[in-house]
Amino acid sequence: MLTFSKLEKKGNLGNQLFHLASTIGIARDKGHTYSFPEWKYEKFFDFNFPRTPENVNLKYIKEKQFHVYEWDLKQDSDYDLEGWLQSEQYFDIPYTREVVFKFKDEFINPLLKQNSSLFDRKTILISVRRGDFIHHPFYFQLSYRFYFTALLEYFPDWEERNLIFISDDIAYCKYHFGHFENAYFLEGFSPMEQLAIGSRCDDYIISNSTFSWWVAWLGEKEDTRIVRPLSKFRGKKSTLSNEKDFFPDRWIIHDHRRKNIPSRYSKLYIKANTYLFGKFIYNKLRGMKYRIIRLPKKLGWSS
């Protein structure tokens, strides 16, 4: 039997999906059964995740390297896997897509119905990771130019599509892309709701996060186009962790550092700058109004 006892203790949803899919895939490949501790997200899936029995004698085995390798597992032993396990090469791919991570109808159907306007034409899901990735020494840095230049280069019909943004910093997305008339921002949605809606989109521009990876992977179909960053890591981390198996080879690599924005989009830039200037003035006036309201109190004037 194989398990992953640190399921909710080693990263958030994206990491957890890798731990589950890879543990199941390795177990099926090696002829082992598998089980897991209780998982807070299992209620959203049809799959019955087997529970790890108590008092089982588990051998702790740690991942040797970030990229894929053959795990040395004996048939007569039970193992507790430890590591990141971040590659689809560990998965039983059809089983993972069609069985393990199949959303419950009672969860996804009302969600899609409530947000049906998102899908009234072809979609491009744009997944933007900010948060702790910003200026992080380990992670390859992406600016808004990555998403914009990818949109221009690989989706010539983008203006006839719905652009659906998911992010841990929706305000950032609105700041840079709020002037797009066909942009939709998934604000106030849980990670699982974002994953479910995102998995129903047509094409993808993703960041280097595990959550972005999973949104695209679950939504991938035969004709899906997925654009991904040049790298996941940078600096010493990229040397220590060989990421060659993280992104599937079939996904499109986009290096925004080598891309210029065509001059024909200068009007779009003017529109964007007008939008941003408007937001700037709005925030300034709002702050001024707040200071004026507080002024009598600050000066000690009584009402």
Stockholm file with secondary structure:
# STOCKHOLM 1.0

chainA/1-303         MLTFSKLEKKGNLGNQLFHLASTIGIARDKGHTYSFPEWKYEKFFDFNFPRTPENVNLKYIKEKQFHVYEWDLKQDSDYDLEGWLQSEQYFDIPYTREVVFKFKDEFINPLLKQNSSLFDRKTILISVRRGDFIHHPFYFQLSYRFYFTALLEYFPDWEERNLIFISDDIAYCKYHFGHFENAYFLEGFSPMEQLAIGSRCDDYIISNSTFSWWVAWLGEKEDTRIVRPLSKFRGKKSTLSNEKDFFPDRWIIHDHRRKNIPSRYSKLYIKANTYLFGKFIYNKLRGMKYRIIRLPKKLGWSS
#=GR chainA/1-303 SS CEECTTTTTSSSHHHHHHHHHHHHHHHHHHTCCBCBCCCTTGGGBSSCCCBCCTTCCCEEEECSCSSCCCCCCCTTCCEEEESCCCCGGGSCHHHIIIIITCBCHHHHHHHHHHTGGGGSSCEEEEEECCGGGTTCSSBCCCCHHHHHHHHHHHCTTGGGSEEEEEESCHHHHHHHHTTCTTEEECCSCCHHHHHHHHTTCSEEEECSSHHHHHHHHHHCCTTCCEEEESCSBCHHHHHHSCCTTTSCTTSEEECGGGCCCCGGGHHHHHHHHHHHHHHHHHHHHHHHHHHHHHHHHHHTCCC
#=GC SS_cons         CEECTTTTTSSSHHHHHHHHHHHHHHHHHHTCCBCBCCCTTGGGBSSCCCBCCTTCCCEEEECSCSSCCCCCCCTTCCEEEESCCCCGGGSCHHHIIIIITCBCHHHHHHHHHHTGGGGSSCEEEEEECCGGGTTCSSBCCCCHHHHHHHHHHHCTTGGGSEEEEEESCHHHHHHHHTTCTTEEECCSCCHHHHHHHHTTCSEEEECSSHHHHHHHHHHCCTTCCEEEESCSBCHHHHHHSCCTTTSCTTSEEECGGGCCCCGGGHHHHHHHHHHHHHHHHHHHHHHHHHHHHHHHHHHTCCC
//
